[in-house]
């Protein structure tokens, strides 16, 4: 079908000093989920610099039921330059998710997906191209 379902995820981040560990865990998980949406569902379509998505009703955001079991790993290494030894944790949580999903797909089915979002159509197109090329 080309459908991708992430079953489990983990994300480890050096946050300096975790002033509020529960908040840090929430930031890590939020970034992971945002990255997963970026990897699998979210797409802004442009034509000549103009957004042509009809509306936000057609913009596919990852639903909560598609969020996998997550494990957040807080790595603490006190940072003398940060406030109370802390480092930023908001955006870094999403950075590695799309490449990790693409690599997992490659490991599972042997095709490299290089365009986001990784839709079922794109997966099937890559599989068919591989078949045609004899790989």
Order of alpha helices (4+ residues) and beta strands (2+ residues): beta-alpha-beta-beta-beta-alpha-alpha-alpha
